[in-house]
């Protein structure tokens, strides 16, 4: 829902300011549409139905994995693809993976989104509408900004969306914003965010030369500078920063790479998530379970907290950008 349009439409109709709060409360609690908002006059509901679209996004396709993961490909009103994922866990957690941009300009070589053309930043309403789509299905309680795009390149809209997520049932402590190391936005995050929102940093290589090869952003903002900013945040909020490390066979998964990572991070300020690679059609392959176990053992011996992330949605192209890229390929292959 375009909240700015909602407020202006209500103002034009001469409605009191509390009407916007009423509409938002219904929406955030999973209402299927204006008709469900029974404390609004029927005439007003009809006016809103005609003039304020209930969502800024249209569903293009949706897939459900054998493990319960749901991935949705949306289109914005101007035709840009946006992906979001609902991950269901046995402990009843319901985690959303949200996108902050359509495409991504930072071109990490292992990422399907990085191989797409960059579209634009998403508005806060477009980000929230991803979450609201799944909230209409069932209650949700965690969110990660790890979908399409670099959140720190769209800082204001991402933060505006994150600040409304508690209305959907997702507290700030259960919200994580990820970055590949876009330092200007990261500095703003450290200096301006008062809420206890989690921070995650995608590292994928502790060696500066190797990281620059797979993540070109490292040429602009070297990893050690980014890590020091993350360390400052950890000290400020007294919470560890998550480190995302995707395991690429023969690229960044050797024991010496683990030792470099342990030396960079130390035992106190970070927690490492080792991520089995979900193939995206790139030149990379995922590391074997044995290789990941050896890598983790090196971190364990160095007393760096580390876990291996449970892979979700592999059978439905759940890695960010995969579904949009697949749909683009099919469209290109279709006869005119």
N, C-alpha and C positions, 0 to 999 in steps of 0.2 A: 504494500500500500504506500502510495506517495503521500507521506505525512504532511509535506508542505502544501500540496494540492488539497488535501483534506481540510487543513486549517483555513486556507483561503476560500474554499467552497462553503464551509460552514459560516465564515464571516460574511460572505456575500449574501447568504440566506438569512442573515440577522440572528443566527443562533448564538447562544452564550458560549463562552470558552470551555465550559465543562463538557460540552458535547464531544469535543475532540478526545478528551480523556475517556469518555464512555466508549466511543468507537474503538480506541486503542485497547482498552481493557478487554473488550469482547474478542478482538482480533488476536491479542497476545495469548488468550486462553483457548485458542483453537476454534473459534467460530468459523463456520463454513462460508459465511457471507453476511451481507447486511440484514437479510431476512431473519437471522437468528437473534438480532439485537432488539429484544422485546421491550427494553426500556426507552427506546427511541420511537417517536411518533411514526406511524405508517407512512405519512407523506414525506417525512424527512428521509426515511429509508429508501423510498422510491427515488427521491432526488439524488441521493448518494449513488445509488445503483446506476443512474443515468449519467452521472457526471464525474465520479471518482472511481476508476477501476479498482476492484478489490485487490489486485496484485499488479505489480510492475513487470512481472515475468510471466511468460507463457510456457507451459510444459511441452517440450518437443518429443522427448522419449524418456522412458524410465525402465530400469532393469533391477531385478532382485536376485541376489546371490543365494547359493545354497546355504551360506552361513547366516543369512538374514540381512546382510548389508543391502541397502537400497541406494542406487545412484540415479540422479535425475539430471537431464540436460534441459536447460531452459533457454529461451530467447528473450532478450530485452525488447522493448517496444520498437527500438531502431535496428533490431535484427542481430545483435551480438550474442554469441554463445556463452553460457554460464553453466558451470557444473557445481553440484553440491551432493554430499553423501551423508546418509544416516547409517551409523554403525551400531548394531545391536550386540550386546555382550551377555554372557550367561549370568553374570551377577546383576543383571537388569539395568546396567548403565545404558544410556542412549546418547551417543556422541554424534554431533554434527560436524562435518568438515565443510567449511564455508569458503567461497571465493571472494576476493577483493577486487579483482580486475577480470576483464575478458581478455584472455591471452596474458602474456607477460613479456616485457621488453628486455629481461635480463639473460635470457638464452642459456640457462644451464643445460649442458649437453646431454644429460641423462633424462631430462624431464620432457614429457609430451607437450606440456603447455609452452615450454620454451621453444619448441619447434613450430608453434603456431604464429601467425601474424598477430601482433598486439592490436587489440581493439581500443579499449578505453578503460579508465577507472570506473568502478561501480559507485552508485550513490549509496548512502546509508540505507535508504528504503529498499534498494535492490538487494543489498546484503541481507537485510532483515527478512525480505520475502523468501529467500532461500530457507531460512530457519522456520518461518511461519508455514511454509508448505509442509514440512515434516511435523510441525507441532499440531497441525490439523489431523494428522494420522494417529499420533500418540504423544504422551508427555516426553519431554527431552530434558537432560540435565547437565550435559557437557557440550562445549563447543571449542573447536580449534580452527584458527584462521590459517589453514595449510592447504587450501584448494588452489584454484587458478590465481596467479598473480603474486606480487610482492606487497604485502600489507603496508610496509613502511613507505612505499611510494604513494599510498593513498591514505595517509595517516589520519586526517581529520574525519573522513567518512567511515573508516574502520572503527575509530574510537567512538564515534557517535552511535554506530550500530552496537558495538560491544556494551556501551552504557545502557542500552535498552534490553539486552538479553535477560537480565534478572526478571523482567516482567513475564518472560516465557518460561521461567523456572530454571534458568542457567545462571548461577551466581558468578560473581567476578572471580572467585577462587577456582571455579571450574571452567574458566575461559582462558584459552592460550592463544597468544598472537605470535606468529612465527616470522622470521626474517632470514634472508640469505646473507645479510650483513650490509644493508643499505644504511650507511652510517648517519646521514642527516636525520632520517626518520627515527632511527634507533636512539639518537641523542634526545630527540624530542620526547620519545617514549619514556626514557629514564628521567627526564627533567619535569615532565608535565603530567604524567599519569599518577593520580593519587590512589586509584582503586587497586586492590590486590590481584591484578590480572597477571597471569603467568606469561613468561617470556620464553620463547624457544629460538635457538639459533641453528640453522642448517650449516653444518661444517663440511662433512663428506671427505675432507682431507686436511690434515694438520700441517702438511708440507706446503709452503706457499706456492712453489712452482707447480706442483701437481694440482693444487686447488685452483689456480688460475687457468689451468688447462681445461678443467671440467666445469668451472664456475667463473666466467669472465669478470664478474663483479669484483673478484679479488684483486684484479689489476688496479682498480680504482680505489678500493678500500681494503687494504691488507688485513688479513685475518687477525693478526696480533692486536691491531688497533681496535677491531670489532670486539674481540674477546675481552679486552680491558674495559670497554664500555659495558659489556654484559656483567663483568665482575663488579662494576660500580653499582649496577642495579641489584645484584644479589646482596651486596652489603647494605643497600638502602632498605630493601624490603625483608631482609633476613630469610630469603627463600632461594633455593637452588634454581638456576636457569637450566632448562632442558637443552641438550645438544642432540640434534638429529644427524644421524650418520648412516647414509644408505650404503649397503654393502655391494660393491661392484667387483665381480670376479676378475682377479688378475690386475686390478687397477689400484684399489685402496684398501685391500683386505689382508695384507701380509702382517705378520707380527711386528715388523719394524714400523708399519703405519700405526699400529696400536700403541707402540711405545712413544711415537711422536705425539699422538693424541694425549696420552697420559701426561707427558711432560708439559704440554701446552696448558692443560686444564688444571692439574693438581687435584687433590682429594676433597676440597671443601665447597666450592661454589657451583658445581655443575653436576648434572645427572645425564648420562649418555643413553639415548635410545638407538640401538642398532636395528636398522630397518632392512629386512630382506627385500631385495629389489623386485618390484613388480614390472616385468618387461614392457617397454613402451614402443617397441619397433625400432629402437636405436641400435647402435653397435654394441651396447653393453649386455652382459649377462649377469644374473644374480649369483652371489657367492653361495657355496655349498653350506649345509648345516654344520659340517665339521670345521670348515674355515671360519665361520662365524663364532663357533664355540672356542676355537683357539684364540681369536681376536679378543673375545670377552674375557678369557682367562688372563690375558696380559693386563687388561684394565683392572681385573679383580686383584691381581697381585700388587698393582700400584695403588690400590684402595680408591680407585675412581668408581663411583656407583654406576652400574650399567645394567640394562635389561635388553632383551631381544623382543622387539615389537611383534605382536601377533598379526600375521598377514590377514587382511580382510578383503573380500570382494575380488579376488584374482580372476574369477570366472566371468566377471561382468565389466572388465576394463575399468576398474575402480581407481587406478592411479590418476592424479589430476591431469586433465587434458586429453585422456585417451578416448573417451566417448565422443567428444566434440571432433577430434581428429578423425575418428573412424567414420562419423557421419559425413564429414566434409569429403573424405575419400569416396564414399558411396555416392554422394551427390555428383562428384566429378566424373565418376564412372558411368552414371546413368545416361541413357540416350536423351537427347533434347527433344 
